[in-house]
């Protein structure tokens, strides 16, 4: 009964509300105005619905996340951690600015890996927009608070794209004589990151973190898989951005 209630509730809020309204409009157009317009509206409703359910979003994101697995051994001489968003001008316990969820996951993972095997951490990421925080500087601040010594943190706080991450990281690696980087970034972002590093002749060991889906197929009810959610649309958008980015 609880799943049925949640399913109905999902259609009272976006994106389910939009799907329901489009379906009603499609039916009205089909019966009252123009059948072709009705079919067009129906197709738009079904496309929006498909993009908002886990039945579609999970396999789409998993197609990226399953490309690399966590290595068994930390075989390298430096961690290279790419940032993925920050917000400036807001208060936090550490001071002004906060990291996005993805960046925070990467920072925590880098700190945990450092505890397992202390090596320099190269943080790569700058300030993308005027209203965003400097991702590299905020990440360094968080690493320091998590116990990573400052002398073991290398900082590229200028990069704004994955392409720049790879180029600027290569320059820092060459300058410091480090040559076996373990690349830390979100699992969905790893394929694009590896592509850009390899294009600059930097061979990395991928260490994916910040998973959005389980690597296996978890048992779910059809109600869970078919309930429209804004998070599913966000996952679809993230995956499409990565696929487009790999075309560059």
N, C-alpha and C positions, 0 to 999 in steps of 0.2 A: 504494500500500500504506500509506503514512504517513497518508493521510486516513482510511482505514478504521480504523487503529489509534486515531487521535484520536477518531473517531466512537464507537467502542466504549468508549474511556476516559471519554468525556463522560457515559456512562450509569452509570458507577461512582461518580460524584460528584454532588452537588446542582448544578442542579435535575434533571439527567437521571436521577439515582437515584430521585427522587420520582416522576417520570413512569413509570419502569419498574415501581416498586412498585405504583402505582395501576393500571397496565395488568394486572399479575398479579392484583391484587385484583378487578378488573372481570371478568376471565376466570373466576376461581374463583366469584365471586358468581353470574355468569350461568349457570354449569354446575351449581352445587351448591345455591344458596340461593334466589335470586330474580332473574329476568331483568330486571325493572324496576330493581332496585338495581344490577345489573351494568351496564346501559346508563347509569345515572346516574354510576357510577364511571368508566366509559369516557369520558363527556363531560367530567368533571372532569380526567381525564388529558390529553385532547386540548387542553383550554383551557390547562392549565399548559404543555403542550409548545409550543403556538402562541405563548404569551407569552415563551418562552425561546429563540426562534430569530430570527436576523437577517432571515429572509424576511418576518417580521412587524414586528419592531422597527425596522428601518432605514426602511421607508416611513412608519411612524408618526411617528418623530422628524423625518424629512425633510419631512413635511408642515408642520412648524413652521419648520424651519431655512430652507426655500426661500422663505419669504415676503418676506425682505429680502436684498438683495445688498450687498456692500461698495461704498460710493460711490466714484466715480472721483476726486473732489476733496474736500479737507477744507474745506468751506465752512461755517464757524462761528466762534464767538468763545470757546467753552469746551467742554471734554470733560466729560461727566457719566458717571462709571463707577459701576455698581451692583455691590455685593459679592454673594457667593453662598456664604458659609460660612467658618467658621474654627474652630480647635480651641484651647482655652485650657489652661494648666497643663502644657504640654509644652515641652521644650527645643528650641531652634533656634539656628543660628549668629548670628541677630540678637537673640536674647533669648527670653523666654518667649512661647509661642503661635506657631501656624503657620496659614497660609491653606489653605483647601481647594484642590483642583485647579482647579475652575472659577474661583474668585476669583483665584488666581495667574495663570491664563491672561488674565483681564481686566486685571489690574494690569500684566503684561508688555506686553500690547497697548497699554494707555494710555501706558506709558513709551516704547514704540517710536513711537507716533503723535506724542508730544510731541517726539521727536527730529526727526521730519519737519516738524512745524509747531508751534513752542512756543506753547501757550495754557494758560490755567489749567485745572487738573483738579479737578473737583468729585467727591469720593469720597463715596458715600452707602451707609451700612450700619452697623448697631450690633451690640449683643450680644443674640442671640435667646433663649438659655437660659443658666442659671447655669454650665453646664460648657462653654460655647462661648466663644471669644475675641471681643473687640470687633473686628468685621470692618473697620470704618472705620479705627480706629487702627492695626491691623496692616497694612492696605493702605497707609496713609500711610507707615509705617515702611519698607515694601518699596520704595515709590516713591522715597523719599529715598535709599535704598541703591542704587537704579538711576540716580541722578543727576538726579532732578527737584528743582529748588530748592523749599525750603519755602514761599517766598512765592507760589509758583504752585500750591499745593495748598489747596483749600477742603475743609472736612471737615464732613460730617453723620454723626456717630457715634451717632445715636439711632434711626434707622429700623430696624424689624424686619420689615416687609413691603414688597412692591412698591408698595402703595398709599401707605405712609408715605414710601418713596423718592421718589415723584413729588411728594407734598405738600411735604416738607422741602426737596427740591431746588428747587422753584418759589420757596419763600421765600428761599433763598440767592441764586438767580439774580436775583430782584427787588431784593434788598438790595445786590447788587454791580453791578447795571446790565447784566448779561449776558443776551442774548436769543436767541442762535442756538446752542443746545446740540447737540453731536454725542454721541449716546447710545451708550455702550459696555457691552454685556452679552453673555452667551452667546447663540448663535444660537437655541437652543430657547426661550429666555426673552424674546426680543425682542418678539414679538407682544403678550404680556401687558404688558410694560413700556410699549410705545408706547401701548397702550390707556389705561393709567392716566395717563400724561403728557398725552395729548390730552384726557382727561376734565377736566383742570385747565388747559386752554387753553395748554399748553406744546407747541409744535411742535418736534419733534426730527428730526435727521438720524440714522437708525439706522446703526450700525456694528457688525454682528454679528461675534463672535469665538467661540472655544472650541467649534468644531463637533464634533459626535459622529459625523456621517456625511459622506460625500462628497456634494457637491451633484449630481453626476452618477451614473450607474449604472456602477459598476465591475464588470468581469467577475469572477465568483466561481464556484467549483465548487458544485454542489448540496450536496456534503458540508459545505462551509463554511456555506451558508445554512440547512441543516437540523440542524446540530449544536446541542444545547441549551447555553446559556451563561448564567451569572448576570448578565453584563453586559447581555445583551439584556433580561432582566427589569428591570434597573435603568433602561434606556432607556425601556421601556414605562411604568414608574412615573413617570419624569420627564415624559414627554409627557402622561400622564393628569393629572398635577398641574397642568401648564400649561393644559390645556383646561378643567379645573375652575376654575382661577384666573381665566380670562377670562369666566366666568359671573358673577363678583362685580360 
